């Protein structure tokens, strides 16, 4: 039985180039010219600002970011400020979801939680904050546990088909997150598979596990793309 969606591993792709390709694939899925498609890739150092982004969550000026080789993009996904960089697996599931955006986000969280579990990592989702989190004991007895985000999510839905998706920290340079307030959450941290496991993690292996988890969560689609005449 063939999968309900196609998978395209793209490697390291500049954000602007990937954004244009994502919109092209989205239009083809909407028009029924291709199956739902999961794009898997990495980006060079990039900061994206979602629809809810607040200027104070950027800790440097645009010129200072660019001087460090970091590009900035304002995009149509939900959420606040997010960092992308090498060692982070970005997934764009361009899937028909109808109006079930919250349900779709919960399914994406379930995918990443299954991947984390396959590495022996206990994770959880928090209502109101789309993401997959890891709890770490506080350095001082009696203090509350630390909450660290392993994977961020932000989607947009146009013509019943999703755009954007998730950013899973695999071997990401976590120091770059100090240049922003990730997702606008000042009291929470970030983590990666590498940090938790104490070793480098094969990106190819992670991608394979991500695809397997997607196949479990999305065996079929109940929301067909809109007919091509809706593209106009």
N, C-alpha and C positions, 0 to 999 in steps of 0.2 A: 504493500500500500504506500503510495507516494505521500510526501508531506503536504500539508495544506498551504505551505508557503515556500518561497525560494530563499536561499541564503547567499549573500554576496560578501565575501571577505575582501576588503579593499586595501588593507595595509595602512600606512601613514599618509593621510590626505589633509592638505590645508583646509581650514574651516570653510572659507568662501567657496572653494571648489566642491567640497562635500555638500554644502547647502544647496548649491545649484543642482547637483546630481540628485539629491534627495527630492527636490521639487519636481524634477523630471520623472523620477520613478513614481512619485505620488500621482502625478497627472496620468501616467500610464495605468496605474492600479485603478484609479477612479474611472477611467475610460474602459476598463475591462480588457486592456491590451496586454496585461501581464498578471501573474498571480501575486497575491500579497507577498511582500519582500522584506526580509530582515537584512539590513546593512550592518556589517560589523567592521569597525575601523578604529584607528587612533588618530588624534590630531596633534600638530605641533602646539606649543604653549599658546593657549587662547583663553580669553575670558568672555563668556556670553552673559547677556542681560536679558532676562525674561520679562514678561509683561508687568510683573509685580516688583521689578528691581528698583531699589532705592539708592540714590547717589551716595549716601553715606556708607554704603557697604563696599564701595570702591575706596581703598585706602591710599591710592596714589592717583596722580593726574593721568589723563590719557597719554600725554607726552612721556611721562615717566615709565608707564607700562611699555610703550613702544620702544623706548630706549633699552629696555631689557629684552626685547625681542618677543613681546607678548602682544598679540592682536586682540582688539575688542570688537564685539558685534552685538547689536541690539536685535533680538529675534522675537518671533511670535509665540514661542512656547510659554507655558505657565511657569511660575516660580520666580526666583530672585536672581542673584549673581552666582554663577557656577564657573569653575575652572576646568579646563581640559588640557591634557599634555601627554607626552609619550609615557607608555606604561599603563595608561588608563584605557580600558576597553569601552568604547562607545558603541551603543546599539541603537539603530533607528528602525524599529518595527513599523513598517508602512502597511498597516493592517486596517481592514474595514471594521469599525467599532460602533457605528451608529451613534446613538446618543449616550452610550454607556461608558462615559469617560472615567468615572470613579471606579467602576468595575474593572476597566482595562488597566488602570494604575495598580489595583490590587493584584491583578494577574501578573503584571510585570514585577511587582515586589515578590510574589511567590516564586517566580523564575529565579531571581537572584538569591532568595533565601534557600532554594533547593541547591543552587551551585555552592553557596557557602557551606551548607550542611555536608555536601560531598567532600569537603575539606576538613570536616570535623569542627566547623565553626558555628556556634549558636548565635542566631541573629533574631531580630524582631522588627516589626513595623509599628509606627506610631500614628494613630489617627490624627489627622490634621497636618501632619508633616510627611509628605510623600518621600519615602526613602527606606533603605534597609540599614539597620543600626546594630552596633555591637556595644555591649555594656562592659566596662572595665572598672576594676576595683579602684577606688580613690587612693591616692598615695598616703593619706592620713586617715587613721582609724576614726570612725564616727562620721566622716564626711560622706556625702551622697556619692554613689557610683558615677563614673564618667560615662557619658553617652557619645559615641563616635560614629559618624556616618561612613559606611562602607560603599554605598551606592546612592547616587542622586538620580532623581527622575524629573522630567518636565516634558509635557506633550502639548501638542495642538491638534485639533481635529477640524479638517476642512472637507466639506462634501462627504461627510461620514467616514473619512479615512484619516488615520492618525499620521502625524509627523513628529519628528524628534523622538526622544525616548529615554535612555538611561546612560549613566556614566559610572562604570564599576572600576574602583581603584584596585589595580592588580599589583604593579610595580611602580606606581606613580611616585614622583618626587613630592612628598607631602609638604615640604617647606614652601612650595609655591602657593599653598592655600593661605599662608600668612599674609599674602598680598591683598586679600579680600576678606570680607565676612561671609563665609560660605553659606549660601542660601539665606543670608540675613539672620542666621542663628548665632548669637554671640556667646551663648552659654554651652555650646556643644562643639565637639571636635570632629576630626576626620581620621580615617584609618585606611589600611589597604590589606590585601591578602598577604603581601610580603611582610608587612609589619607584624601582623598577627601570627603568621607561621614562622617568621624568623628566617626566611629564605626567599630567593627569587622564585617566581612561579612562571611556568611556561604559558605564554599567551595563547599558543595554539591549543594547549590542553584546556585552558579556561574557555576558549571559544567553543571547543567541542562539547564541553559540559553545558554551556549556555544554550547551544542549539538543542541538545537533548532535553533540557528543561523546557524550552519553548515548545518542543513537539508534544510534551506532556500537557502543557497548559493550553495550547492552541491546536488541538487535533483537527478542528474544522472551524468555519466561520458562519455565524448566524446572520451577519449583516453584509449582504453583497454590496459591492461598490455601486454608486449611482451610475445610471446610463450615461454614455458619452455626451449626449446632448446637454447634460448639466454642466459641462466644462465651460461653456461660453459665459 
